Amino acid sequence: MAITFVLLEIVRLLAWAPAHEKAERLLLRSQDELVLAWKADGGAEADVPKVDWSKEMVLAAFMGARRTGGYEVKIERVVFGTEPGELYVIYKETVPGADDATTQAISHPNHVVVVAKREVNKTVWLEASSAEAKQMLEAIQAGGK
């Protein structure tokens, strides 16, 4: 039995202006959820990005507050799994090395993307370097979609 995964295209990036203090990953499926997260971070409701919720949903990866620059998080792949409603988000976090020159200011690394709306019952976030993420990407390259 072949394992089939479907890669979802990242439609566009959303600029997340407020400072998200907490390290977390979110799936946002409505304007209410987006506004709640945006305002919780101190953003003004008038500045909330526009999303066509009838066709789109939002995935957000936040590293939380960091004491310097040099940190980065990136959503690399969004994969609809073999089971109905399974969504896998493969992301990568980068941290500065001990000898790296960094900005000496608090940063709030984030990556927020819009993808095509799907029925999602379970969201699994996988660090790109994890064995499970590598195995999934190998299966996709070997013949999955």
A tleap script that builds the chain and sets N, CA, C and O, in Angstrom:
source leaprc.protein.ff14SB
mol = sequence {
  NMET ALA ILE THR PHE VAL LEU LEU GLU ILE
  VAL ARG LEU LEU ALA TRP ALA PRO ALA HIE
  GLU LYS ALA GLU ARG LEU LEU LEU ARG SER
  GLN ASP GLU LEU VAL LEU ALA TRP LYS ALA
  ASP GLY GLY ALA GLU ALA ASP VAL PRO LYS
  VAL ASP TRP SER LYS GLU MET VAL LEU ALA
  ALA PHE MET GLY ALA ARG ARG THR GLY GLY
  TYR GLU VAL LYS ILE GLU ARG VAL VAL PHE
  GLY THR GLU PRO GLY GLU LEU TYR VAL ILE
  TYR LYS GLU THR VAL PRO GLY ALA ASP ASP
  ALA THR THR GLN ALA ILE SER HIE PRO ASN
  HIE VAL VAL VAL VAL ALA LYS ARG GLU VAL
  ASN LYS THR VAL TRP LEU GLU ALA SER SER
  ALA GLU ALA LYS GLN MET LEU GLU ALA ILE
  GLN ALA GLY GLY CLYS
}
set mol.1.N position { 0.833 -1.175 0.000 }
set mol.1.CA position { 0.000 0.000 0.000 }
set mol.1.C position { 0.885 1.247 0.000 }
set mol.1.O position { 1.745 1.397 0.867 }
set mol.2.N position { 0.679 2.125 -0.952 }
set mol.2.CA position { 1.480 3.345 -1.062 }
set mol.2.C position { 0.955 4.412 -0.103 }
set mol.2.O position { -0.251 4.558 0.097 }
set mol.3.N position { 1.878 5.136 0.472 }
set mol.3.CA position { 1.514 6.257 1.340 }
set mol.3.C position { 1.469 7.501 0.465 }
set mol.3.O position { 2.426 7.793 -0.252 }
set mol.4.N position { 0.372 8.226 0.522 }
set mol.4.CA position { 0.228 9.417 -0.300 }
set mol.4.C position { 0.083 10.641 0.591 }
set mol.4.O position { -0.751 10.680 1.496 }
set mol.5.N position { 0.902 11.621 0.317 }
set mol.5.CA position { 0.810 12.909 0.980 }
set mol.5.C position { 0.559 13.961 -0.088 }
set mol.5.O position { 1.005 13.805 -1.225 }
set mol.6.N position { -0.137 15.012 0.254 }
set mol.6.CA position { -0.383 16.098 -0.686 }
set mol.6.C position { 0.249 17.363 -0.123 }
set mol.6.O position { -0.119 17.819 0.960 }
set mol.7.N position { 1.208 17.931 -0.864 }
set mol.7.CA position { 1.816 19.198 -0.458 }
set mol.7.C position { 0.829 20.322 -0.730 }
set mol.7.O position { 0.268 20.403 -1.823 }
set mol.8.N position { 0.616 21.173 0.235 }
set mol.8.CA position { -0.225 22.352 0.032 }
set mol.8.C position { 0.679 23.537 -0.273 }
set mol.8.O position { 1.705 23.741 0.376 }
set mol.9.N position { 0.288 24.294 -1.249 }
set mol.9.CA position { 1.058 25.476 -1.637 }
set mol.9.C position { 0.825 26.595 -0.625 }
set mol.9.O position { -0.296 26.835 -0.178 }
set mol.10.N position { 1.917 27.267 -0.280 }
set mol.10.CA position { 1.797 28.472 0.543 }
set mol.10.C position { 1.358 29.582 -0.396 }
set mol.10.O position { 2.093 29.956 -1.309 }
set mol.11.N position { 0.160 30.111 -0.173 }
set mol.11.CA position { -0.429 31.108 -1.060 }
set mol.11.C position { 0.289 32.448 -0.912 }
set mol.11.O position { 0.615 33.102 -1.902 }
set mol.12.N position { 0.528 32.843 0.327 }
set mol.12.CA position { 1.230 34.110 0.579 }
set mol.12.C position { 1.645 34.176 2.046 }
set mol.12.O position { 1.198 33.382 2.874 }
set mol.13.N position { 2.506 35.136 2.342 }
set mol.13.CA position { 2.930 35.401 3.717 }
set mol.13.C position { 2.080 36.514 4.297 }
set mol.13.O position { 1.615 37.394 3.573 }
set mol.14.N position { 1.882 36.472 5.590 }
set mol.14.CA position { 1.221 37.579 6.283 }
set mol.14.C position { 2.249 38.251 7.175 }
set mol.14.O position { 3.006 37.577 7.873 }
set mol.15.N position { 2.278 39.551 7.155 }
set mol.15.CA position { 3.168 40.286 8.050 }
set mol.15.C position { 2.501 40.353 9.420 }
set mol.15.O position { 1.382 40.850 9.549 }
set mol.16.N position { 3.188 39.856 10.435 }
set mol.16.CA position { 2.667 39.879 11.807 }
set mol.16.C position { 3.377 41.003 12.540 }
set mol.16.O position { 4.503 40.832 13.008 }
set mol.17.N position { 2.721 42.151 12.639 }
set mol.17.CA position { 3.343 43.335 13.216 }
set mol.17.C position { 3.444 43.310 14.741 }
set mol.17.O position { 4.477 43.709 15.278 }
set mol.18.N position { 2.412 42.857 15.458 }
set mol.18.CA position { 2.543 42.879 16.918 }
set mol.18.C position { 3.605 41.887 17.396 }
set mol.18.O position { 3.932 40.925 16.700 }
set mol.19.N position { 4.128 42.133 18.577 }
set mol.19.CA position { 5.158 41.257 19.163 }
set mol.19.C position { 4.485 40.084 19.871 }
set mol.19.O position { 3.799 40.276 20.876 }
set mol.20.N position { 4.678 38.878 19.355 }
set mol.20.CA position { 4.095 37.677 19.965 }
set mol.20.C position { 5.076 37.163 21.010 }
set mol.20.O position { 6.136 36.645 20.659 }
set mol.21.N position { 4.745 37.296 22.266 }
set mol.21.CA position { 5.660 36.992 23.366 }
set mol.21.C position { 5.851 35.497 23.607 }
set mol.21.O position { 6.892 35.077 24.112 }
set mol.22.N position { 4.860 34.703 23.250 }
set mol.22.CA position { 4.853 33.274 23.583 }
set mol.22.C position { 5.333 32.439 22.397 }
set mol.22.O position { 4.974 32.716 21.253 }
set mol.23.N position { 6.142 31.418 22.673 }
set mol.23.CA position { 6.553 30.472 21.634 }
set mol.23.C position { 5.410 29.485 21.437 }
set mol.23.O position { 5.076 28.718 22.341 }
set mol.24.N position { 4.814 29.511 20.251 }
set mol.24.CA position { 3.719 28.597 19.955 }
set mol.24.C position { 3.466 28.535 18.455 }
set mol.24.O position { 3.966 29.351 17.682 }
set mol.25.N position { 2.678 27.546 18.074 }
set mol.25.CA position { 2.300 27.371 16.687 }
set mol.25.C position { 0.777 27.297 16.632 }
set mol.25.O position { 0.145 26.619 17.442 }
set mol.26.N position { 0.199 28.010 15.658 }
set mol.26.CA position { -1.256 28.134 15.593 }
set mol.26.C position { -1.800 27.817 14.208 }
set mol.26.O position { -1.165 28.095 13.192 }
set mol.27.N position { -2.989 27.229 14.193 }
set mol.27.CA position { -3.809 27.120 12.995 }
set mol.27.C position { -5.004 28.017 13.234 }
set mol.27.O position { -5.777 27.800 14.167 }
set mol.28.N position { -5.157 29.025 12.393 }
set mol.28.CA position { -6.254 29.981 12.534 }
set mol.28.C position { -7.227 29.759 11.375 }
set mol.28.O position { -6.829 29.761 10.211 }
set mol.29.N position { -8.518 29.566 11.709 }
set mol.29.CA position { -9.506 29.235 10.679 }
set mol.29.C position { -10.628 30.250 10.550 }
set mol.29.O position { -11.559 30.051 9.770 }
set mol.30.N position { -10.547 31.339 11.309 }
set mol.30.CA position { -11.622 32.336 11.226 }
set mol.30.C position { -11.074 33.730 11.547 }
set mol.30.O position { -10.000 33.887 12.128 }
set mol.31.N position { -11.850 34.722 11.147 }
set mol.31.CA position { -11.488 36.105 11.439 }
set mol.31.C position { -11.443 36.329 12.944 }
set mol.31.O position { -10.572 37.042 13.444 }
set mol.32.N position { -12.381 35.721 13.666 }
set mol.32.CA position { -12.411 35.874 15.127 }
set mol.32.C position { -11.125 35.354 15.761 }
set mol.32.O position { -10.568 35.999 16.649 }
set mol.33.N position { -10.642 34.178 15.309 }
set mol.33.CA position { -9.398 33.619 15.850 }
set mol.33.C position { -8.208 34.520 15.523 }
set mol.33.O position { -7.343 34.745 16.369 }
set mol.34.N position { -8.167 35.033 14.296 }
set mol.34.CA position { -7.071 35.913 13.887 }
set mol.34.C position { -7.084 37.207 14.696 }
set mol.34.O position { -6.045 37.641 15.192 }
set mol.35.N position { -8.241 37.814 14.828 }
set mol.35.CA position { -8.364 39.067 15.588 }
set mol.35.C position { -7.977 38.839 17.048 }
set mol.35.O position { -7.286 39.667 17.642 }
set mol.36.N position { -8.412 37.732 17.625 }
set mol.36.CA position { -8.094 37.430 19.022 }
set mol.36.C position { -6.575 37.334 19.227 }
set mol.36.O position { -6.034 37.914 20.169 }
set mol.37.N position { -5.893 36.596 18.338 }
set mol.37.CA position { -4.430 36.460 18.454 }
set mol.37.C position { -3.741 37.803 18.219 }
set mol.37.O position { -2.814 38.159 18.946 }
set mol.38.N position { -4.183 38.540 17.220 }
set mol.38.CA position { -3.585 39.835 16.866 }
set mol.38.C position { -3.718 40.824 18.022 }
set mol.38.O position { -2.746 41.476 18.406 }
set mol.39.N position { -4.921 40.931 18.570 }
set mol.39.CA position { -5.156 41.874 19.667 }
set mol.39.C position { -4.450 41.434 20.955 }
set mol.39.O position { -4.013 42.279 21.737 }
set mol.40.N position { -4.337 40.127 21.180 }
set mol.40.CA position { -3.625 39.633 22.360 }
set mol.40.C position { -2.161 40.047 22.319 }
set mol.40.O position { -1.522 40.200 23.360 }
set mol.41.N position { -1.634 40.226 21.112 }
set mol.41.CA position { -0.248 40.658 20.943 }
set mol.41.C position { -0.110 42.176 20.929 }
set mol.41.O position { 0.982 42.697 20.699 }
set mol.42.N position { -1.200 42.885 21.171 }
set mol.42.CA position { -1.148 44.344 21.237 }
set mol.42.C position { -1.433 45.040 19.921 }
set mol.42.O position { -1.284 46.258 19.824 }
set mol.43.N position { -1.838 44.299 18.915 }
set mol.43.CA position { -2.146 44.898 17.625 }
set mol.43.C position { -3.529 45.533 17.615 }
set mol.43.O position { -4.422 45.119 18.354 }
set mol.44.N position { -3.690 46.542 16.770 }
set mol.44.CA position { -4.985 47.203 16.628 }
set mol.44.C position { -5.855 46.418 15.655 }
set mol.44.O position { -5.378 45.953 14.619 }
set mol.45.N position { -7.122 46.275 15.991 }
set mol.45.CA position { -8.032 45.504 15.141 }
set mol.45.C position { -8.087 46.049 13.719 }
set mol.45.O position { -8.262 45.283 12.772 }
set mol.46.N position { -7.941 47.356 13.559 }
set mol.46.CA position { -7.975 47.967 12.221 }
set mol.46.C position { -6.810 47.507 11.339 }
set mol.46.O position { -6.880 47.611 10.114 }
set mol.47.N position { -5.739 46.998 11.959 }
set mol.47.CA position { -4.546 46.580 11.210 }
set mol.47.C position { -4.476 45.078 10.930 }
set mol.47.O position { -3.496 44.604 10.355 }
set mol.48.N position { -5.494 44.332 11.327 }
set mol.48.CA position { -5.487 42.880 11.117 }
set mol.48.C position { -5.461 42.595 9.615 }
set mol.48.O position { -6.251 43.168 8.865 }
set mol.49.N position { -4.551 41.706 9.165 }
set mol.49.CA position { -4.485 41.375 7.733 }
set mol.49.C position { -5.795 40.761 7.235 }
set mol.49.O position { -6.535 40.144 8.001 }
set mol.50.N position { -6.064 40.935 5.961 }
set mol.50.CA position { -7.274 40.396 5.346 }
set mol.50.C position { -7.029 38.977 4.865 }
set mol.50.O position { -5.995 38.685 4.264 }
set mol.51.N position { -7.976 38.104 5.130 }
set mol.51.CA position { -7.911 36.716 4.705 }
set mol.51.C position { -9.288 36.328 4.171 }
set mol.51.O position { -10.307 36.681 4.765 }
set mol.52.N position { -9.321 35.605 3.055 }
set mol.52.CA position { -10.580 35.099 2.518 }
set mol.52.C position { -10.848 33.750 3.174 }
set mol.52.O position { -10.417 32.712 2.671 }
set mol.53.N position { -11.553 33.765 4.285 }
set mol.53.CA position { -11.757 32.565 5.096 }
set mol.53.C position { -12.580 31.502 4.387 }
set mol.53.O position { -12.574 30.348 4.814 }
set mol.54.N position { -13.286 31.851 3.321 }
set mol.54.CA position { -14.040 30.846 2.576 }
set mol.54.C position { -13.110 29.955 1.764 }
set mol.54.O position { -13.489 28.851 1.372 }
set mol.55.N position { -11.878 30.437 1.507 }
set mol.55.CA position { -10.919 29.705 0.678 }
set mol.55.C position { -9.579 29.465 1.355 }
set mol.55.O position { -8.781 28.659 0.877 }
set mol.56.N position { -9.321 30.157 2.464 }
set mol.56.CA position { -7.975 30.151 3.046 }
set mol.56.C position { -8.008 29.908 4.554 }
set mol.56.O position { -9.029 30.088 5.218 }
set mol.57.N position { -6.855 29.495 5.063 }
set mol.57.CA position { -6.618 29.401 6.502 }
set mol.57.C position { -5.187 29.863 6.752 }
set mol.57.O position { -4.396 29.981 5.817 }
set mol.58.N position { -4.857 30.125 8.013 }
set mol.58.CA position { -3.571 30.711 8.361 }
set mol.58.C position { -2.821 29.781 9.312 }
set mol.58.O position { -3.392 29.241 10.259 }
set mol.59.N position { -1.530 29.607 9.035 }
set mol.59.CA position { -0.625 28.870 9.923 }
set mol.59.C position { 0.407 29.862 10.436 }
set mol.59.O position { 0.980 30.630 9.664 }
set mol.60.N position { 0.638 29.840 11.739 }
set mol.60.CA position { 1.566 30.798 12.340 }
set mol.60.C position { 2.539 30.086 13.267 }
set mol.60.O position { 2.136 29.333 14.153 }
set mol.61.N position { 3.823 30.334 13.050 }
set mol.61.CA position { 4.875 29.791 13.920 }
set mol.61.C position { 5.552 30.972 14.611 }
set mol.61.O position { 6.077 31.871 13.954 }
set mol.62.N position { 5.536 30.959 15.920 }
set mol.62.CA position { 6.132 32.027 16.718 }
set mol.62.C position { 7.216 31.428 17.621 }
set mol.62.O position { 7.005 30.388 18.244 }
set mol.63.N position { 8.375 32.091 17.686 }
set mol.63.CA position { 9.439 31.655 18.598 }
set mol.63.C position { 9.360 32.364 19.945 }
set mol.63.O position { 10.096 32.017 20.869 }
set mol.64.N position { 8.480 33.347 20.066 }
set mol.64.CA position { 8.370 34.097 21.310 }
set mol.64.C position { 9.442 35.171 21.394 }
set mol.64.O position { 10.199 35.381 20.446 }
set mol.65.N position { 9.502 35.843 22.528 }
set mol.65.CA position { 10.484 36.917 22.722 }
set mol.65.C position { 11.882 36.329 22.897 }
set mol.65.O position { 12.092 35.382 23.656 }
set mol.66.N position { 12.824 36.916 22.177 }
set mol.66.CA position { 14.241 36.512 22.268 }
set mol.66.C position { 15.058 37.739 22.633 }
set mol.66.O position { 14.699 38.860 22.274 }
set mol.67.N position { 16.159 37.527 23.346 }
set mol.67.CA position { 16.939 38.670 23.862 }
set mol.67.C position { 17.794 39.356 22.807 }
set mol.67.O position { 18.263 40.474 23.019 }
set mol.68.N position { 18.000 38.699 21.680 }
set mol.68.CA position { 18.801 39.302 20.602 }
set mol.68.C position { 18.167 38.960 19.259 }
set mol.68.O position { 17.181 38.227 19.191 }
set mol.69.N position { 18.746 39.500 18.199 }
set mol.69.CA position { 18.377 39.099 16.853 }
set mol.69.C position { 19.094 37.801 16.518 }
set mol.69.O position { 19.723 37.186 17.379 }
set mol.70.N position { 18.993 37.390 15.259 }
set mol.70.CA position { 19.679 36.181 14.811 }
set mol.70.C position { 18.834 34.922 14.871 }
set mol.70.O position { 19.274 33.858 14.435 }
set mol.71.N position { 17.634 35.029 15.405 }
set mol.71.CA position { 16.713 33.893 15.472 }
set mol.71.C position { 15.782 33.956 14.263 }
set mol.71.O position { 15.453 35.034 13.769 }
set mol.72.N position { 15.367 32.783 13.801 }
set mol.72.CA position { 14.448 32.739 12.673 }
set mol.72.C position { 13.612 31.468 12.763 }
set mol.72.O position { 14.088 30.429 13.220 }
set mol.73.N position { 12.377 31.564 12.328 }
set mol.73.CA position { 11.517 30.397 12.182 }
set mol.73.C position { 10.894 30.490 10.792 }
set mol.73.O position { 10.512 31.568 10.336 }
set mol.74.N position { 10.801 29.337 10.128 }
set mol.74.CA position { 10.241 29.324 8.771 }
set mol.74.C position { 9.408 28.073 8.579 }
set mol.74.O position { 9.859 26.962 8.857 }
set mol.75.N position { 8.193 28.263 8.104 }
set mol.75.CA position { 7.349 27.140 7.713 }
set mol.75.C position { 7.827 26.708 6.340 }
set mol.75.O position { 7.712 27.463 5.375 }
set mol.76.N position { 8.363 25.498 6.248 }
set mol.76.CA position { 8.972 25.028 5.000 }
set mol.76.C position { 8.011 24.252 4.113 }
set mol.76.O position { 8.024 24.415 2.893 }
set mol.77.N position { 7.184 23.415 4.708 }
set mol.77.CA position { 6.255 22.591 3.940 }
set mol.77.C position { 4.956 22.447 4.725 }
set mol.77.O position { 4.956 22.380 5.954 }
set mol.78.N position { 3.862 22.400 3.991 }
set mol.78.CA position { 2.559 22.114 4.568 }
set mol.78.C position { 2.037 20.895 3.816 }
set mol.78.O position { 1.916 20.913 2.591 }
set mol.79.N position { 1.731 19.838 4.564 }
set mol.79.CA position { 1.412 18.553 3.956 }
set mol.79.C position { 0.090 18.038 4.499 }
set mol.79.O position { -0.107 17.952 5.711 }
set mol.80.N position { -0.815 17.698 3.588 }
set mol.80.CA position { -2.068 17.066 3.975 }
set mol.80.C position { -1.798 15.580 4.047 }
set mol.80.O position { -1.343 14.988 3.068 }
set mol.81.N position { -2.070 14.961 5.190 }
set mol.81.CA position { -1.664 13.588 5.450 }
set mol.81.C position { -2.512 12.513 4.810 }
set mol.81.O position { -3.448 12.788 4.059 }
set mol.82.N position { -2.161 11.285 5.125 }
set mol.82.CA position { -2.823 10.112 4.560 }
set mol.82.C position { -4.206 9.889 5.162 }
set mol.82.O position { -5.081 9.319 4.510 }
set mol.83.N position { -4.407 10.325 6.376 }
set mol.83.CA position { -5.709 10.197 7.028 }
set mol.83.C position { -6.513 11.473 6.793 }
set mol.83.O position { -5.943 12.564 6.795 }
set mol.84.N position { -7.816 11.357 6.591 }
set mol.84.CA position { -8.642 12.555 6.388 }
set mol.84.C position { -8.484 13.543 7.544 }
set mol.84.O position { -8.563 13.166 8.713 }
set mol.85.N position { -8.265 14.783 7.206 }
set mol.85.CA position { -8.165 15.830 8.210 }
set mol.85.C position { -6.826 15.993 8.888 }
set mol.85.O position { -6.694 16.829 9.782 }
set mol.86.N position { -5.812 15.213 8.489 }
set mol.86.CA position { -4.470 15.327 9.077 }
set mol.86.C position { -3.666 16.386 8.346 }
set mol.86.O position { -3.525 16.325 7.124 }
set mol.87.N position { -3.142 17.345 9.069 }
set mol.87.CA position { -2.302 18.387 8.483 }
set mol.87.C position { -0.954 18.379 9.189 }
set mol.87.O position { -0.884 18.450 10.416 }
set mol.88.N position { 0.110 18.292 8.407 }
set mol.88.CA position { 1.469 18.322 8.946 }
set mol.88.C position { 2.126 19.617 8.495 }
set mol.88.O position { 2.081 19.974 7.318 }
set mol.89.N position { 2.730 20.305 9.434 }
set mol.89.CA position { 3.441 21.543 9.137 }
set mol.89.C position { 4.899 21.324 9.506 }
set mol.89.O position { 5.230 21.102 10.670 }
set mol.90.N position { 5.764 21.388 8.505 }
set mol.90.CA position { 7.192 21.193 8.724 }
set mol.90.C position { 7.844 22.566 8.785 }
set mol.90.O position { 7.744 23.356 7.847 }
set mol.91.N position { 8.503 22.837 9.883 }
set mol.91.CA position { 9.103 24.158 10.093 }
set mol.91.C position { 10.553 24.004 10.545 }
set mol.91.O position { 10.980 22.944 11.002 }
set mol.92.N position { 11.284 25.096 10.401 }
set mol.92.CA position { 12.688 25.092 10.817 }
set mol.92.C position { 12.945 26.309 11.693 }
set mol.92.O position { 12.566 27.431 11.357 }
set mol.93.N position { 13.593 26.063 12.817 }
set mol.93.CA position { 14.021 27.154 13.692 }
set mol.93.C position { 15.529 27.293 13.600 }
set mol.93.O position { 16.255 26.299 13.614 }
set mol.94.N position { 15.992 28.518 13.507 }
set mol.94.CA position { 17.414 28.816 13.458 }
set mol.94.C position { 17.756 29.679 14.666 }
set mol.94.O position { 17.062 30.652 14.962 }
set mol.95.N position { 18.820 29.317 15.352 }
set mol.95.CA position { 19.286 30.112 16.491 }
set mol.95.C position { 20.730 30.540 16.222 }
set mol.95.O position { 21.481 29.811 15.575 }
set mol.96.N position { 21.118 31.712 16.712 }
set mol.96.CA position { 22.483 32.161 16.463 }
set mol.96.C position { 23.495 31.338 17.267 }
set mol.96.O position { 23.208 30.870 18.369 }
set mol.97.N position { 24.669 31.180 16.693 }
set mol.97.CA position { 25.746 30.496 17.399 }
set mol.97.C position { 26.362 31.410 18.447 }
set mol.97.O position { 26.132 32.619 18.438 }
set mol.98.N position { 27.131 30.840 19.333 }
set mol.98.CA position { 27.746 31.599 20.428 }
set mol.98.C position { 28.645 32.721 19.924 }
set mol.98.O position { 28.762 33.759 20.575 }
set mol.99.N position { 29.282 32.525 18.769 }
set mol.99.CA position { 30.196 33.532 18.236 }
set mol.99.C position { 29.584 34.397 17.144 }
set mol.99.O position { 30.278 35.237 16.571 }
set mol.100.N position { 28.297 34.215 16.840 }
set mol.100.CA position { 27.642 35.006 15.797 }
set mol.100.C position { 27.381 36.435 16.278 }
set mol.100.O position { 27.000 36.655 17.428 }
set mol.101.N position { 27.587 37.383 15.398 }
set mol.101.CA position { 27.231 38.771 15.696 }
set mol.101.C position { 25.720 38.902 15.529 }
set mol.101.O position { 25.168 38.502 14.503 }
set mol.102.N position { 25.058 39.456 16.527 }
set mol.102.CA position { 23.604 39.609 16.468 }
set mol.102.C position { 23.203 41.011 16.888 }
set mol.102.O position { 23.949 41.709 17.574 }
set mol.103.N position { 22.024 41.405 16.468 }
set mol.103.CA position { 21.440 42.659 16.916 }
set mol.103.C position { 21.166 42.550 18.406 }
set mol.103.O position { 20.619 41.548 18.868 }
set mol.104.N position { 21.537 43.554 19.145 }
set mol.104.CA position { 21.327 43.543 20.594 }
set mol.104.C position { 20.006 44.232 20.922 }
set mol.104.O position { 19.970 45.318 21.500 }
set mol.105.N position { 18.941 43.574 20.538 }
set mol.105.CA position { 17.592 44.083 20.782 }
set mol.105.C position { 16.650 42.886 20.876 }
set mol.105.O position { 16.897 41.842 20.273 }
set mol.106.N position { 15.591 43.044 21.622 }
set mol.106.CA position { 14.607 41.969 21.737 }
set mol.106.C position { 13.955 41.756 20.379 }
set mol.106.O position { 13.568 42.711 19.704 }
set mol.107.N position { 13.839 40.500 19.990 }
set mol.107.CA position { 13.193 40.165 18.722 }
set mol.107.C position { 12.057 39.179 18.991 }
set mol.107.O position { 12.003 38.537 20.039 }
set mol.108.N position { 11.160 39.078 18.023 }
set mol.108.CA position { 9.995 38.189 18.106 }
set mol.108.C position { 9.858 37.440 16.785 }
set mol.108.O position { 8.961 37.744 15.999 }
set mol.109.N position { 10.728 36.469 16.525 }
set mol.109.CA position { 10.710 35.782 15.233 }
set mol.109.C position { 9.379 35.063 14.985 }
set mol.109.O position { 8.824 34.419 15.874 }
set mol.110.N position { 8.889 35.194 13.756 }
set mol.110.CA position { 7.643 34.527 13.398 }
set mol.110.C position { 7.600 34.285 11.900 }
set mol.110.O position { 8.304 34.937 11.129 }
set mol.111.N position { 6.777 33.355 11.509 }
set mol.111.CA position { 6.502 33.098 10.096 }
set mol.111.C position { 5.023 32.747 10.024 }
set mol.111.O position { 4.580 31.755 10.603 }
set mol.112.N position { 4.272 33.565 9.313 }
set mol.112.CA position { 2.824 33.403 9.226 }
set mol.112.C position { 2.465 33.275 7.752 }
set mol.112.O position { 2.787 34.150 6.947 }
set mol.113.N position { 1.792 32.173 7.401 }
set mol.113.CA position { 1.479 31.903 6.001 }
set mol.113.C position { -0.006 31.623 5.823 }
set mol.113.O position { -0.710 31.211 6.745 }
set mol.114.N position { -0.444 31.864 4.605 }
set mol.114.CA position { -1.815 31.559 4.204 }
set mol.114.C position { -1.751 30.367 3.256 }
set mol.114.O position { -0.950 30.346 2.322 }
set mol.115.N position { -2.601 29.377 3.507 }
set mol.115.CA position { -2.700 28.203 2.635 }
set mol.115.C position { -4.169 27.988 2.270 }
set mol.115.O position { -5.070 28.556 2.886 }
set mol.116.N position { -4.382 27.161 1.260 }
set mol.116.CA position { -5.750 26.831 0.859 }
set mol.116.C position { -6.474 26.138 2.005 }
set mol.116.O position { -5.899 25.310 2.711 }
set mol.117.N position { -7.721 26.484 2.175 }
set mol.117.CA position { -8.527 25.928 3.256 }
set mol.117.C position { -8.764 24.434 3.020 }
set mol.117.O position { -9.063 23.999 1.908 }
set mol.118.N position { -8.623 23.678 4.084 }
set mol.118.CA position { -8.897 22.239 4.094 }
set mol.118.C position { -9.637 21.911 5.374 }
set mol.118.O position { -9.564 22.653 6.353 }
set mol.119.N position { -10.344 20.806 5.364 }
set mol.119.CA position { -10.948 20.306 6.593 }
set mol.119.C position { -9.823 19.698 7.423 }
set mol.119.O position { -9.182 18.740 6.991 }
set mol.120.N position { -9.581 20.243 8.599 }
set mol.120.CA position { -8.472 19.789 9.445 }
set mol.120.C position { -9.014 19.373 10.807 }
set mol.120.O position { -9.681 20.146 11.495 }
set mol.121.N position { -8.708 18.126 11.180 }
set mol.121.CA position { -9.098 17.609 12.491 }
set mol.121.C position { -7.896 17.493 13.423 }
set mol.121.O position { -8.037 17.499 14.646 }
set mol.122.N position { -6.711 17.387 12.820 }
set mol.122.CA position { -5.488 17.183 13.600 }
set mol.122.C position { -4.348 17.921 12.910 }
set mol.122.O position { -4.119 17.740 11.714 }
set mol.123.N position { -3.637 18.749 13.665 }
set mol.123.CA position { -2.475 19.465 13.136 }
set mol.123.C position { -1.240 18.994 13.878 }
set mol.123.O position { -1.191 19.018 15.108 }
set mol.124.N position { -0.233 18.564 13.112 }
set mol.124.CA position { 1.021 18.098 13.696 }
set mol.124.C position { 2.135 19.006 13.183 }
set mol.124.O position { 2.340 19.126 11.976 }
set mol.125.N position { 2.843 19.638 14.098 }
set mol.125.CA position { 3.973 20.501 13.755 }
set mol.125.C position { 5.252 19.697 13.953 }
set mol.125.O position { 5.491 19.150 15.029 }
set mol.126.N position { 6.073 19.631 12.903 }
set mol.126.CA position { 7.313 18.854 12.959 }
set mol.126.C position { 8.511 19.746 12.656 }
set mol.126.O position { 8.530 20.448 11.645 }
set mol.127.N position { 9.506 19.715 13.531 }
set mol.127.CA position { 10.770 20.412 13.263 }
set mol.127.C position { 11.413 19.705 12.062 }
set mol.127.O position { 11.461 18.476 12.019 }
set mol.128.N position { 11.904 20.478 11.094 }
set mol.128.CA position { 12.437 19.933 9.837 }
set mol.128.C position { 13.552 18.917 10.049 }
set mol.128.O position { 13.737 18.024 9.222 }
set mol.129.N position { 14.291 19.039 11.137 }
set mol.129.CA position { 15.403 18.118 11.376 }
set mol.129.C position { 14.964 16.817 12.061 }
set mol.129.O position { 15.782 15.920 12.269 }
set mol.130.N position { 13.687 16.713 12.410 }
set mol.130.CA position { 13.207 15.503 13.095 }
set mol.130.C position { 13.161 14.319 12.134 }
set mol.130.O position { 13.014 14.485 10.924 }
set mol.131.N position { 13.288 13.136 12.695 }
set mol.131.CA position { 13.253 11.911 11.886 }
set mol.131.C position { 11.919 11.776 11.160 }
set mol.131.O position { 11.888 11.356 10.003 }
set mol.132.N position { 10.819 12.124 11.820 }
set mol.132.CA position { 9.495 12.004 11.198 }
set mol.132.C position { 9.345 12.943 9.998 }
set mol.132.O position { 8.798 12.552 8.967 }
set mol.133.N position { 9.832 14.181 10.134 }
set mol.133.CA position { 9.759 15.134 9.016 }
set mol.133.C position { 10.612 14.650 7.853 }
set mol.133.O position { 10.180 14.701 6.701 }
set mol.134.N position { 11.818 14.181 8.146 }
set mol.134.CA position { 12.701 13.686 7.081 }
set mol.134.C position { 12.078 12.495 6.369 }
set mol.134.O position { 12.145 12.401 5.143 }
set mol.135.N position { 11.479 11.592 7.120 }
set mol.135.CA position { 10.842 10.408 6.549 }
set mol.135.C position { 9.671 10.815 5.650 }
set mol.135.O position { 9.492 10.255 4.568 }
set mol.136.N position { 8.886 11.779 6.097 }
set mol.136.CA position { 7.752 12.237 5.304 }
set mol.136.C position { 8.216 12.880 4.001 }
set mol.136.O position { 7.649 12.608 2.942 }
set mol.137.N position { 9.230 13.721 4.066 }
set mol.137.CA position { 9.743 14.376 2.866 }
set mol.137.C position { 10.347 13.362 1.902 }
set mol.137.O position { 10.202 13.510 0.689 }
set mol.138.N position { 11.019 12.338 2.414 }
set mol.138.CA position { 11.554 11.275 1.559 }
set mol.138.C position { 10.434 10.535 0.857 }
set mol.138.O position { 10.551 10.226 -0.329 }
set mol.139.N position { 9.346 10.242 1.564 }
set mol.139.CA position { 8.210 9.546 0.969 }
set mol.139.C position { 7.579 10.389 -0.131 }
set mol.139.O position { 7.177 9.863 -1.169 }
set mol.140.N position { 7.494 11.689 0.095 }
set mol.140.CA position { 6.927 12.585 -0.912 }
set mol.140.C position { 7.820 12.609 -2.156 }
set mol.140.O position { 7.322 12.530 -3.279 }
set mol.141.N position { 9.127 12.718 -1.960 }
set mol.141.CA position { 10.070 12.744 -3.090 }
set mol.141.C position { 10.101 11.425 -3.840 }
set mol.141.O position { 10.361 11.396 -5.043 }
set mol.142.N position { 9.837 10.334 -3.133 }
set mol.142.CA position { 9.891 9.002 -3.750 }
set mol.142.C position { 8.648 8.679 -4.564 }
set mol.142.O position { 8.597 7.636 -5.216 }
set mol.143.N position { 7.660 9.534 -4.542 }
set mol.143.CA position { 6.505 9.228 -5.363 }
set mol.143.C position { 5.194 9.721 -4.836 }
set mol.143.O position { 4.190 9.679 -5.547 }
set mol.144.N position { 5.166 10.196 -3.585 }
set mol.144.CA position { 3.954 10.810 -3.095 }
set mol.144.C position { 3.812 12.150 -3.769 }
set mol.144.O position { 4.709 12.586 -4.490 }
set mol.145.N position { 2.708 12.798 -3.546 }
set mol.145.CA position { 2.486 14.103 -4.177 }
set mol.145.C position { 2.776 15.225 -3.209 }
set mol.145.O position { 2.644 16.397 -3.564 }
savepdb mol mol.pdb
quit
